[in-house]
């Protein structure tokens, strides 16, 4: 990458407003900045504030933050210009507001004149604007290659051809859950730019970036490349490394964990963007009582933790944390032997990086497929559900005990973690080289 120092190319990064997209985009931005690119990062004010709070705790970054102005909307105040803690009924309003920022984004393009744009799935209009200006753009998929290849296969072939990897599937109920906002019938996003569309792949210049690494899900990368007829590059895991200062702020949790035996405890967390019914919360608490493991359970709302005296009964064996906990720091603790997760891709990447097996309890979107990738790789177990999609406390307990008690699962996830770490820098280098080629090509053409 020494060649990049001759002329410093500018990359403008533009993620969707979900924190599960913002954070890996920012990790990629830091990686590219370290490879001598000048990186600009554009998002809403509330997302940038969240990034700034993390920057204050991390090593210095050379990434420049650019605020994306939003039109005033009475139902969507500035603190809701993100999916984090957004009420589900306001998701359509957020998508609509995001589309209305296109003029403001064009002004940002005028001001910054980047050499390359990296964009996300809800803004094909940004890639089209870059193309109009003669600026190459690259789509970055923050979810895994398995769900993208599965959904693209359905879009392209429907039911006429089975998906080539039989371990990956969706139940009829899960397919119904995935209808909004993913729409398979729109190819170029001209009719409805507020929907996910595989047109975002068509707009990407020669290359598509997908978060992950080939040592884990390489066959899905290969099939995705075949489907979209582009080179598909694995960016690496793009997770936030454990931070000692954040760990100190969660010292009560870490001290509690230090009193537990190695690999004896499960971490239970379902992310900040999904809601679980009270009935299912009761089943989770029942499963935690029935299982043999200790647990740290992060709940979003106080009432989630108050289930029939559960907290008092399990005070010695379990710790219930309200609001937020330092996930990466907790997963890296030696007493953690499993992660009870909704299977968001960021959570999967963090768990595997830490060498922690997964108890998979997916909720929607790409999560069921992520759960099946984990189970197929032998680094986790998916909780069995009934036909209605609900799980019982007994099944939760059975999955936890299987994961925590299996030396084979622990060995496989340790081996995978070591391989991820060995391949991490190569993934960064390959990504940077591909983007450098696009920037150089544009420089020659202009």
N, C-alpha and C positions, 0 to 999 in steps of 0.2 A: 504493500500500500504506500510505499514511499513516493510513487508517482502522484498521489493525490496532493502531496505537499507543493508540487510545482504550481498548480492552480487549485485554490480551495473552492470546491464546488459547494453550492448551497442547496440543501434539501429542506423542503417544507413538509412537515408531517401534520396530518389532519384526521384525527380519529373520530369515531362516533362517540356520543356523550356518556356512554356507560363506563363506569370505572374499570370494569373488566376488560375494556378496550383501551382506555386511557393509559393504564399502568403499563401494559406490554408495549404500547406505542412509545411510551417515554423510556422504557428500558432499551428498546431498539434505538431510540434517539441518542441515548448515552453511548451505546456501543458504536454508532456511526460517528459520533463526535470524537470518540477516542481514535477513530481511523482517519482523522484530519478533515472530515467534512464539517462545514458550517451548518448546523442544524437548527431550524426554527420549528417550534411546536405550538400549534394553534388549537385552542379549545375555549370553552365557556369560562367565565370568571370564577365560578365556584369550583370547577375542576382544576383550574390553575392554582387557586388557593390551596387546594388539597395537595397538589404537587409541591408547592412552596413549603408547606409544613413538613413534607417528607425530605425535601432538599436540605432543610435546616438541620436534619438529623443525619444526613448522609454526607459522604465526601463531596466536595464542590463539583458542580456540573457546568459545562460550557454551552449547554443548550439554551437558546433564547426563547422565552415564553411570549406568545402573542395572543392577546384576548380577542375572541370572536364576539362582536356586538350582537345582541339579540333585540328584536323588535319588542316594544312593551306589550305584554299580554296580561290582563288582570287575573286570569286563572293560573298563570304560570310565573310566579315571582322568581327573581334571579337565583335564589337558593335551590330552586327546583330545575335549573338548567343542567341536570344530570339525572341518571337513572338511580343513583344511590338514594335509597329511602323514598323513592318516588311512588306515590299511590298508583296502583295499576291502572285505574281509570283515567289517569292523566298521561299515560304513555302516548296515545294518539296526538294529544296537544303538544307534547314535547317534539315528536317527529315533525309535526306541521311547523312548529316554530323553527326547528333546525333548517327545514327547507327554505324558510324565509330569510335565512342569513346569507343566501347565495350572493346577493349584491355586495354585502359587507365583505364576504370572502374574496370577491373579485377585486375589491379595493386593496385588500391585503396582498393579493397577487401583484397588483400594480406597484405597490410600495416595495415589496421584497424581491421581485423578479427572480424566483428560484430557478435552479438548473433542473430540478426534478421534484415531483410531487408524490408523496406516499399517502394514499387515501384509504377510506374504510367503506363499508357496504351500503350505508344510507346516503351517500353523496356521490352518485355517478355524475351529477352535474359539475362537481369539482374537477373530475377527470376530463369531462368534455370541455370545460373552460381551459384547462391546461393544454389540451390538444389544439384548441383554437389558437392558442398563443405559440404553438410549436414547442411546448415544454413536455418532455416525456413524463408519464405517470405510471406508478406501480401500485397494484392493489395488495394490501397486507391483510391477510385473514388471521385474526387473533384466536380463533377456535382451531381445533385440530384438523388434520388432513382426513381422518376417517369420516366425521360428519359431513364435511364439505364434499367429499367424493361420493358419499351415499346420497345426499340431496341432489347433487348435480346429476348423478345416475338416474334418479327418479325424474328429474326435469327432462333429461335427454331421451330416456328410453321408456319412462312410465312403467307399466307392468309387463311390457313385452319381453323383457330380458331380466333375469335375476341378477342381483348384485353379486359380483364375483367372489366376495368374501362372506361366507355364510354365517360367520359369527356376528356379523353386524346386521341388525334389523331393528324395526320399530313395531310395537304392537299397534293394533287399530286405535286403541285409546291414545297412545303416544303420537300417532300420526295426526289425530284430531287436535291435540295440544299444540302441534307445530304449525297449524294453518296460519294463524297470525303471529308475527308479521311476515312469515316466509311465503312468498307466492311463486309457484313454479311456472305459471302460465305467462309471465312477463319476461321477455328476453332482454330487451334493450332499455328497459326502464323509462321509455318515452311516455307510456300511459300513466304510470304511477310511480313517481320517484320517491315516494314515502315507503315503498315496500322493498324488501330484499329482492334482488334480481341477479341472475347469473350474468347479466350484462356487465356487471362490474369486472368480471374476468375478461370479457371481450375488450374492454377499454384499456386494460393493463398492457403496457408496452413490452411484449416478448417474455416478460418474467412475471411470476406471481410469487409473493412471499407468504409462507404459511408457518405459523408458530409450532414448533415441535422439533424433534430430531429423528433422523432416519434409523437410528439404532433401536427405536421403540415402535414407530409406526410407519416405517419406510415404504411398505407395500401400498399404503393408502396414498402416499405422495406420488408414487409411480402411476397409480390409476388416475389420480387427479390430473396429472400431466397429460395422460392419454385423452382424458375427457375434454380438457380445455385447450389442448394443442399448444401449450406453452411450457416453458421451463419452470418447474415448481421448486423453489429453494426453501430449505428448512432454516429458519432463523435461530434455532436453539430455543431453550425453554423460556428465556426472558422473564425470569422471576426476580423479585426483590430479595437480595441477600439478607440474612439475619443481621440485625443491627444491635450492637451491645447497648447503646443508649436506650433504644426502644425496649430492649429486654429489661433494663433497670427500671423503666417505668411500669413494667409488668412483673416486678420482683416478687410480689405476693404469690402470683401464679407459679412462677419458676421455683420459688422456695418450697411451695406445696409439692410440686412435681419432684423436687430433689429428695423428698422423704419417701418416694415410691420406688419400687424395684424396677430394674431395667426392663423396658418393653412391656410393662404391666398395665399401661394406661392408654385409653383412647381419647383423642381430641374430637369433640363433636361440634361441628359448625356448618351452617347451611348458607353462608354468604349474606350479603347486605341487600340483595335485589329480589329475594323470593320470600313468599309468605307461606307458612304451613298451617293447616287447619288445627284448631284446638284438639279435635279428636285424635289427629295424628301425633300431636305433641304428647298427648297422654300415652299413646302407644310407644313413643320413643322413651319416655320416662319409665314406662313399664319394662321395656327391653333393657334399659340401663340398670334397673334394679335386679333383673333376672340374670344378667350376664355376670361373668366372674371377674371382669376387668374393673380397674379404677377408671375414672373419667373426669375430663374437664369439658363442660357443656356451655357454649356461648349462646345466649338467648338474646333476641332483639328487644323484647318487651318484658316488663316485670311479670305480667300475668302468665307468661310462658313457663316461668320457673316454679310457679305456685300451683302444683298439681297434687292435691290430696296429701299434703304434708311431705311431699317428696324430698324437698331440700333438707328438712330436719332429719328424716330417716337415713339419708345417705351422706350426712355431713362428713363422716370419716373417710368414706370411699370415693366421694365425688365432690367436685367443686363447680358451682354454677356461677357463671360470669355474665353480667348484664351489659349489653351494648356492643363492646368491641374488645378484642384481645389480639395480641401480636402473633398472628398465625405462623409466620415463618420461624419466629423465635421459639414458639412452643413446639412446632413439628421437629425442630432440630434438637430438642431435649432428649436425652438418652432414655428417659422413662416412658416415652411415647412409643406404643407398639401398634397403633392403628389410628386411622383418620376416618371418622364417620362423616361423610361428605355428600353434598348435593352434586358433586362431580362437574362443577364448572372447570373449564380447562386450566385456569390459573391455579386452582386448588390442586388439581391432579399434578400439574408440573411441580408445584412446591412440595407435594407429598413424595413424589418419586425422587426428586432432587435430594430430599432429606433422608431417603431410604426407609420411608414409612409406608406400609401397605394400606390399602383403601377398603373401607366398608362402604360400598356404593349405594346411595339412596337418591338417585336422580329425580329431578322435579319436572323439567321441561326443556324445550329447544334441543341443543346438542348434547345435553347431559346424559340421556339414556344411552346414546351411542358411545360417549366417553366411558360410561360404566362398563359397556360390553368390551371395549378395547382393553380396559384394565383387567377384567375377568379373563379374557382370552389370553392375555400375556402372563397370567398366573401371579399377578402382583396385587390381587384384591378379590373380593367376593361381593356380588350384588345381592342385596336383601330381596328375598322372594316376596312378591305381592300377589294379591287376589286379582280376579278379573276386573274388579272395579278400580284397580290401580292403587289400592290402599295396602299398607303393611300392618302386621300385628307385632305386638311386643315380643312374642315368642320368636318370630322370624328375625327381628332386630337382634335379640340376644344370641340367637344361633349364629348369625353372620359375624358378630363381634367375637364370640368365642372361637370360631373357626380361624379368623384372621390372627388374633392375638396368640392362639395356641399352635399355629402351624410354623414349624421351623423352615419348611420348604418355601412357603410364601415369603418369609423374612429373608431367606437366602437369595431368592430371585430378585426381590426389590433392592437388596443391597448391591447385587451385581449390576442391576440396571442403573442405580444411582452412580456407581463408579464409572460406568460407560458414558453416562450423560456428562459427567465432569471431564472425562477425557476428550469428548467430542465438542465441548462448548466453544472453545476458541476457534476451531475449524469452521463451525457454523457461522460465527461472526465474520470471519475472514471471507468466506464464500459469499455471504450476503453483501458485504462491502464491495467486493470485486465486481459483482454483477451490476450494482448500482453505479459504480465508477465507469464501467463500460458504457452505460446509457448516457451518463453526463458527458463523457468524452465524445461520443458520437454526435450529440447535440452541438458541442463546442465546434466540432469540425464543420457541421452543416451550416452554422451561422457565421 
